[in-house]
Structures are given as C-alpha cells and as structure tokens.
C-alpha cells in the first residue's frame, strides 16, 4: 500500500531532551516536507527536501533539523525541544521534485507535547 | 511569507445546502494551487491541483474554480452531506519547494 508513515504517533517529553520523529514513504517520491499545525492555524512548513542531500528551510525552521540521506526517509530532529514546539506534526511527500504540480500525500501525524 | 487567506473561517450548513468558500492569494508568481480536505483525526487528503487560469475541476459534488489574474479560487459543495464535514485547506506551492497553506475553512454539515 502506498503510504507515508510517521513514528511515533504520540510523544510526551520534557524540555531539552533531544528527539527524532521519523518519516518514511514507499512511493519513490522526490519531494518531502515537514509541517506543524497549531490550533486555529493552517499547516506551516518547517523544512522541505527536493532530493537526497538537498534540504531547505520553510517558514518556521527555528529549533528543528532535518536530513535526507535516503530517498524514502526524512527525519525531523528537535535537538532541544521547548514547550512552544508542542504541536501536531505532519510529514508529506510528492512525486515532483518541487512539490508544485502534484498533490502532497500526508502521513498520519505526530502529536508532540513538550513539558 | 506568502499571504494565503481563506474565508470564511467556519461555516455551518444544513444537510442538502450548497455552499462555497474562498482562497485568496497574491496573483504574481503563481505556479499552482492545491485544495485539501482534512477530516478530524485524519490526515489532509488532496482534492484538486489547479494550475491554469480559468481551470475548473470537479470530483463528485465538489468542484473548484481558479482565477489567477485576480488571485482567488472558489471551492463549491453541492448538496452538502454530513460526511462533507471537514476543514478545507488551500495551499500555494512555489516552483522551488516552498508551500504556504491558508488557515482553512471548517465546514460543519448538520443532518
């Protein structure tokens, strides 16, 4: 089944404890992206990747890191999480390298709480 | 940051009503517009990808139009059903990987 998977789905952690949220897609998509969603707001882009070893900042990259060592995986790293990073996180992928002319497929989401 | 606005923020209709909502965006540097439906406790799912001025797309009772010169897209739902209750998001991607979403319109259809 074609899908985007994220793990964990739910995470409660404490300020400063490094964490990684994994994202994997099995559709051989070029483009992958991370978003966060906060109440009353739409999705805000954190980082995106147009190919292996190519990543770039979205609109809200502060406090996050990403890597794209393999085409299928795009982990999101929070080196020192803070309470303002409590949010719902979505990973997405798309066939076209820029994510422009093809729809994005979203993972199930990761709900992160930082105490 | 690109300014993508959706209106109204929320909408309550009765089953059987037809409804529409708007996504507004800067008309310069347009590449494409995406519409997504996001049901509670699920992931956003794509409805339409629109690229050309004057585009009209349809999927069942849902249709969308695009006016790139004036910078807006309309999403229409004909004969709303309770299962249409969701948040509808529009997104504007650039050709370089960035993608900006509006805040969404939350539709509630009462039986």
Interface residues (C-beta under 8 A of the other chain):
Chain A: X31 X33 X35 X40 X41 X42 X43 X44 X45 X48 X49 X50 X56 X58 X59 X90 X97 X98 X99 X100 X101 X102 X103 X104 X105 X106 X107 X108 X109
Chain B: X1 X4 X6 X31 X32 X34 X36 X42 X43 X44 X45 X46 X49 X51 X89 X91 X93 X94 X95 X96 X97 X98 X99 X100 X101 X102 X103 X104
